[in-house]
Amino acid sequence: MSRRLGALMLAVALVGIAACGSSTTASRDALRALAVKATTTTVAPSPPTTAPACANPEASLRPGPLPAPGALPAGSFMSAIRQRGRLIVGVDQNTLLFGYLNPASGHIEGFDIDMLRQVAKAIFGDDGQNQETHLQFVAISAAQRIPFVQSGQVDIVADTMTINCAREVVVSFSSVYFKAGQRILVRDNSDIKSSADLGGKRTCAAAGSTSISNVVDVSKTHAQSPAIPVQVTDWTDCLVALQSGTIDAVSTDDTILAGLKAQDPHTKLVGDKFTDEPYGMAINLSHPEFVRFVNGVLERVRADGTWTAIWNRWLGPGTAPAPPAASYRD
């Protein structure tokens, strides 16, 4: 953990050096994802806050047999990706442990990234070149996840993205590959102890996430005035705001908060989980065969121990629970 944390704390310095004209390979590599983010800024409105009815938002399309990389169905989206030579993925670069830019290597790393590597491996084979050749990372904010999938700027998004009914109207989701829950992060001298104490408190979350509406809703049940939502672009912006005292709390998935807490020992997680946040990979609605293919990959990584190994690598050796079970609607 300390090695990863140290690498992340160097990120700002490295990017600053690179922006000033450093010619080092690490600096150039670190800026590749940032350059995409800087030049593609289309952001569509968030999905409606009133979700349409759906029987089971976690139910995805059932996979068939997983084809070998050299035997992908002709005319399929997977075959087109293989012919292109790279899988274009939308990811976060600011969430420690799930998707963050490691300036020491110049690569984006984390749980979500390793799951995407498994998808690339299934398309291109295990030739040792997935990271350098067959994956193209596009660093996006939470608000850009859906529009980038809809527009085809990325093939797939894995970015601590909760599956819900409202989002399933505009994108398709894989089966659940991780289950989180929303909690609260505060300064270590804060008197906030749970969601019951958030009424009237300035509470930060990333724009385009479900966290803002969740925290407002839960605070309404405990206080006369709801939490005061503060929206930012990236989760690390919330941490900076908490450190400066311009907000009172950060509330989002416990997985994201764990990464923020690891960056500042003067913060603490408080309260129990007050939501369930099932993560899925988002895919364009026009590619159901790719959804089934990805679900086949997820079936394999659950069964062969890969999911457990990825958990243990990023979230603590020997602490992995059973992988989340898949649910299908056909």
C-alpha positions in Angstrom: 0.0 0.0 0.0 2.8 2.4 0.9 4.5 1.9 -2.5 1.3 2.6 -4.4 0.5 5.6 -2.2 3.9 7.1 -2.7 3.6 6.7 -6.4 0.3 8.5 -6.4 1.6 11.4 -4.3 4.2 11.9 -7.0 1.6 12.2 -9.8 1.0 15.9 -9.5 4.7 16.7 -9.5 5.4 14.4 -12.5 2.6 15.9 -14.6 3.8 19.4 -13.8 7.3 18.5 -14.9 6.0 16.9 -18.1 3.9 20.0 -18.9 7.0 22.1 -18.7 8.6 20.2 -21.5 10.4 17.2 -19.9 11.4 14.7 -22.6 11.5 11.7 -20.3 9.7 8.6 -21.4 7.8 8.3 -18.1 6.6 11.9 -18.5 5.4 11.3 -22.0 3.7 8.1 -21.1 2.0 9.7 -18.1 0.6 12.4 -20.3 -1.0 10.1 -22.9 -4.2 9.6 -21.0 -4.3 13.2 -19.8 -4.0 14.5 -23.4 -7.1 12.5 -24.4 -9.0 13.9 -21.4 -8.0 17.5 -22.2 -9.2 17.3 -25.8 -12.4 15.3 -25.5 -14.7 17.2 -23.1 -18.2 16.3 -24.3 -20.4 15.8 -21.3 -24.1 14.9 -21.6 -26.7 15.4 -18.8 -26.8 12.7 -16.2 -29.6 10.1 -16.6 -32.9 11.0 -15.0 -33.0 10.9 -11.2 -36.4 9.1 -11.3 -35.4 5.6 -12.5 -37.7 3.7 -14.8 -39.1 0.5 -13.4 -36.9 -2.6 -14.1 -37.3 -6.0 -12.4 -33.6 -6.6 -11.7 -31.0 -4.0 -12.8 -28.2 -6.4 -12.1 -29.5 -9.0 -14.7 -27.4 -8.9 -17.8 -27.2 -11.0 -21.0 -26.3 -14.6 -20.6 -22.9 -15.5 -22.2 -22.5 -18.4 -24.5 -19.2 -20.4 -24.9 -16.2 -18.0 -24.8 -14.5 -18.2 -28.2 -10.7 -18.4 -28.5 -9.0 -15.1 -29.6 -8.4 -16.5 -33.0 -11.9 -17.7 -33.5 -14.0 -14.6 -32.8 -17.3 -14.6 -34.7 -17.0 -12.9 -38.1 -18.7 -9.5 -38.2 -18.9 -9.3 -34.4 -17.8 -6.2 -32.5 -15.0 -8.3 -30.8 -13.7 -9.2 -34.3 -13.7 -5.6 -35.3 -11.7 -4.7 -32.2 -9.2 -7.4 -32.9 -8.8 -6.2 -36.4 -8.2 -2.7 -35.2 -5.5 -4.0 -32.9 -6.6 -2.3 -29.6 -9.4 -2.2 -27.1 -10.3 1.4 -26.3 -11.3 1.7 -22.6 -12.7 4.5 -20.6 -11.2 4.6 -17.1 -10.5 6.8 -14.1 -7.0 8.0 -13.3 -7.8 9.5 -9.9 -9.1 6.6 -7.8 -6.4 4.9 -5.8 -6.7 1.1 -5.9 -9.3 1.1 -8.7 -8.0 3.3 -11.5 -5.1 5.7 -10.9 -2.1 7.0 -12.8 1.2 5.6 -11.5 3.9 8.1 -12.5 6.7 5.6 -11.8 5.5 3.4 -14.6 3.4 5.9 -16.7 0.5 3.5 -16.6 -3.0 3.6 -15.2 -3.4 0.8 -12.6 -5.9 -0.7 -10.2 -8.7 -3.2 -9.8 -10.8 -1.9 -12.7 -7.8 -1.8 -15.0 -6.9 -5.4 -14.2 -10.5 -6.5 -15.1 -10.2 -4.7 -18.4 -6.9 -6.5 -19.1 -8.8 -9.8 -18.9 -11.2 -8.6 -21.6 -8.2 -7.6 -23.8 -6.6 -10.9 -23.1 -9.7 -12.7 -24.3 -9.7 -10.8 -27.6 -6.0 -10.7 -28.4 -4.6 -13.6 -26.5 -2.0 -13.8 -23.8 0.9 -12.5 -25.8 2.4 -10.3 -23.1 1.5 -7.1 -25.1 -1.9 -6.2 -23.7 -0.8 -3.2 -21.7 1.5 -1.7 -24.3 -0.2 -2.6 -27.5 -3.7 -3.8 -27.2 -5.2 -1.4 -24.6 -5.8 2.3 -25.3 -6.8 4.1 -22.1 -9.1 7.2 -22.3 -9.1 9.0 -18.9 -12.6 10.2 -18.2 -14.6 11.8 -15.4 -17.7 10.3 -13.9 -19.9 12.6 -15.9 -18.2 11.4 -19.2 -18.8 7.7 -18.7 -22.2 7.4 -20.4 -21.6 9.9 -23.2 -18.3 8.4 -24.2 -19.9 4.9 -24.4 -22.9 6.3 -26.3 -20.8 8.2 -28.8 -18.4 5.3 -29.5 -15.3 7.2 -28.2 -14.6 4.1 -26.1 -15.6 0.5 -26.5 -16.2 -0.1 -22.8 -16.0 1.7 -19.5 -14.8 0.2 -16.2 -14.9 3.0 -13.7 -16.5 2.1 -10.3 -19.8 2.5 -12.2 -23.0 1.5 -10.4 -25.6 -0.5 -12.4 -29.1 1.0 -12.0 -32.4 1.2 -13.9 -31.9 4.8 -15.2 -28.5 4.0 -16.7 -29.7 0.8 -18.3 -32.0 2.9 -20.6 -28.9 4.5 -22.2 -26.1 1.9 -21.9 -25.8 -1.8 -21.5 -24.0 -3.3 -18.5 -22.0 -6.5 -18.0 -22.9 -8.7 -15.0 -21.7 -7.4 -11.6 -18.0 -7.7 -11.1 -17.7 -5.8 -7.8 -20.1 -4.8 -5.0 -19.6 -1.7 -3.0 -21.7 0.5 -0.7 -21.8 4.2 0.0 -20.3 5.6 3.2 -18.9 8.9 4.5 -15.3 10.3 4.8 -14.6 13.2 7.2 -11.6 14.9 8.9 -10.5 13.1 12.0 -11.7 15.9 14.2 -15.2 16.0 12.7 -18.3 15.4 14.8 -20.1 13.7 11.9 -20.6 10.1 12.8 -23.2 8.8 10.3 -25.6 9.8 7.5 -27.9 11.1 10.3 -25.5 14.0 10.8 -25.3 15.2 7.2 -28.3 17.5 7.3 -27.1 21.0 6.3 -23.5 19.8 5.9 -21.6 20.5 2.7 -21.1 17.1 1.2 -18.9 16.4 -1.8 -19.3 13.9 -4.7 -18.3 13.7 -8.3 -20.7 15.1 -10.9 -22.3 12.3 -12.9 -22.2 9.9 -10.0 -25.2 8.5 -8.1 -23.6 9.5 -4.8 -25.0 13.1 -4.8 -28.7 12.0 -5.0 -28.1 9.2 -2.6 -26.7 11.4 0.1 -29.4 14.0 -0.3 -32.1 11.4 0.0 -30.6 9.7 3.1 -30.0 13.0 4.9 -33.6 14.0 4.3 -34.8 11.0 6.3 -32.8 12.1 9.4 -32.9 15.9 9.4 -35.2 18.8 8.6 -32.6 20.1 6.0 -30.9 17.8 3.6 -27.2 17.7 2.9 -25.8 20.5 0.8 -24.4 18.9 -2.3 -21.1 20.0 -3.7 -20.2 18.5 -7.1 -16.7 18.3 -8.5 -15.0 16.7 -11.5 -12.8 14.1 -9.8 -12.8 12.4 -6.5 -9.4 13.8 -5.6 -11.0 17.3 -5.9 -13.3 16.2 -3.0 -10.3 15.3 -0.9 -8.6 18.6 -1.5 -11.8 20.4 -0.6 -12.1 18.4 2.6 -8.5 19.2 3.5 -9.0 22.9 2.9 -12.2 23.0 5.0 -14.5 24.1 2.2 -16.7 21.0 2.6 -17.7 19.0 5.7 -17.7 15.5 4.2 -17.2 13.3 1.2 -19.8 10.6 0.5 -19.5 7.9 -2.1 -18.7 4.2 -2.5 -16.5 2.8 0.3 -14.0 1.6 -2.3 -13.3 5.1 -3.5 -13.3 6.5 0.0 -10.7 3.9 1.0 -8.4 5.2 -1.7 -8.9 8.8 -0.5 -8.3 7.9 3.1 -5.1 6.2 2.2 -3.8 9.5 0.9 -4.6 11.4 4.1 -4.1 9.9 7.5 -6.0 12.8 9.1 -9.3 11.5 7.7 -11.7 8.7 8.8 -14.5 6.6 7.5 -17.7 6.9 9.5 -21.1 5.3 9.6 -22.4 2.1 8.0 -23.1 1.5 4.4 -26.4 3.0 3.4 -26.6 1.9 -0.2 -25.7 -1.1 -2.4 -23.5 -0.2 -5.3 -23.1 -3.1 -7.8 -20.4 -2.3 -10.4 -20.7 -3.2 -14.0 -18.8 -2.5 -17.2 -20.7 -0.2 -19.5 -21.1 -1.0 -23.3 -23.0 0.7 -26.1 -26.5 -0.6 -26.5 -25.8 -1.6 -30.1 -23.3 -4.3 -29.2 -25.2 -7.0 -27.3 -22.8 -9.7 -28.6 -20.0 -7.8 -26.8 -21.9 -7.7 -23.6 -22.3 -11.5 -23.8 -18.6 -11.9 -24.6 -17.6 -9.7 -21.6 -19.9 -11.7 -19.4 -18.2 -14.9 -20.6 -14.8 -13.3 -19.5 -16.3 -12.5 -16.1 -17.6 -16.0 -15.7 -14.1 -17.3 -16.4 -12.3 -14.9 -14.0 -14.8 -15.8 -11.2 -14.2 -19.5 -11.7 -10.5 -19.8 -12.2 -9.3 -17.6 -9.3 -8.3 -14.6 -11.3 -11.0 -12.4 -9.6 -9.7 -13.4 -6.2 -6.1 -12.7 -7.2 -7.0 -9.2 -8.5 -8.8 -8.5 -5.2 -5.9 -9.6 -3.2 -3.5 -7.6 -5.2 -5.3 -4.3 -4.8 -7.5 -4.6 -1.7 -5.4 -6.7 0.7 -3.8 -10.2 0.5 -6.0 -12.9 1.8 -9.1 -10.7 2.3 -11.0 -11.5 -0.8 -14.7 -12.5 -0.4 -16.5 -14.8 -2.9 -16.9 -13.0 -6.2 -20.3 -11.5 -6.8 -22.6 -14.0 -8.4 -23.8 -13.2 -11.9 -27.5 -12.7 -12.7 -29.0 -13.0 -16.2 -32.3 -12.1 -17.7 -32.4 -14.6 -20.6 
